[in-house]
Amino acid sequence: MSRALFERLLALRNDVELLAEEYDPATDRQLGNFPQAFSHIGLVGTALTLAERPRAD
């Protein structure tokens, strides 16, 4: 489940694979500061955590 959610997050990146501060699912748009360092720190941290865990599928 966590990998699937992570993949959904990756799909939200823009054409140069960056994330903004917020995402509005109603309009399918990134909002706020761009690019947002805190979003990318979370992205990298999650990728590292998932890489350390064995795949359940």
RODO-2510 file (C-alpha; in nm, 4 decimals, decimal comma):
residues 57
     n   res          X          Y          Z
     1     m     0,0000     0,0000     0,0000
     2     s     0,2756     0,2483     0,0865
     3     r     0,4513     0,1894    -0,2440
     4     a     0,1256     0,2470    -0,4327
     5     l     0,0732     0,5781    -0,2523
     6     f     0,4319     0,6752    -0,3270
     7     e     0,3771     0,5990    -0,6959
     8     r     0,0656     0,8183    -0,6914
     9     l     0,2736     1,1020    -0,5465
    10     l     0,5373     1,0591    -0,8158
    11     a     0,2665     1,0864    -1,0796
    12     l     0,1795     1,4354    -0,9513
    13     r     0,5191     1,5820    -1,0409
    14     n     0,5398     1,8273    -1,3286
    15     d     0,7256     1,7811    -1,6581
    16     v     1,0638     1,8404    -1,4912
    17     e     0,9686     1,6124    -1,1995
    18     l     0,9286     1,8851    -0,9359
    19     l     0,6598     1,9362    -0,6719
    20     a     0,4984     2,2515    -0,5416
    21     e     0,3993     2,3247    -0,1835
    22     e     0,0383     2,2092    -0,2272
    23     y    -0,1746     2,0064    -0,4649
    24     d    -0,5409     2,0676    -0,5450
    25     p    -0,7066     1,7415    -0,6555
    26     a    -1,0216     1,9271    -0,7660
    27     t    -0,8300     2,1211    -1,0319
    28     d    -0,5380     1,8757    -1,0717
    29     r    -0,2929     2,1619    -1,0167
    30     q     0,0080     2,2275    -0,8001
    31     l    -0,0264     2,5387    -0,5844
    32     g     0,1887     2,7515    -0,3573
    33     n     0,5654     2,7925    -0,3562
    34     f     0,7422     2,6189    -0,6388
    35     p     0,9620     2,4237    -0,6241
    36     q     0,9119     2,3404    -0,2573
    37     a     1,2111     2,2009    -0,0695
    38     f     1,0015     2,0446     0,2071
    39     s     0,8017     1,8441    -0,0472
    40     h     1,1222     1,7094    -0,1973
    41     i     1,2766     1,6280     0,1411
    42     g     0,9718     1,4163     0,2195
    43     l     0,9878     1,2549    -0,1238
    44     v     1,3544     1,1575    -0,0853
    45     g     1,3047     1,0378     0,2728
    46     t     1,0143     0,8180     0,1691
    47     a     1,2091     0,6765    -0,1253
    48     l     1,4978     0,5837     0,1046
    49     t     1,2651     0,4218     0,3580
    50     l     1,0882     0,2177     0,0906
    51     a     1,4203     0,1129    -0,0615
    52     e     1,5303    -0,0323     0,2729
    53     r     1,2146    -0,2448     0,3107
    54     p     1,1537    -0,5718     0,1323
    55     r     0,8706    -0,5663    -0,1204
    56     a     0,5498    -0,7212     0,0087
    57     d     0,4057    -0,7840    -0,3365
***
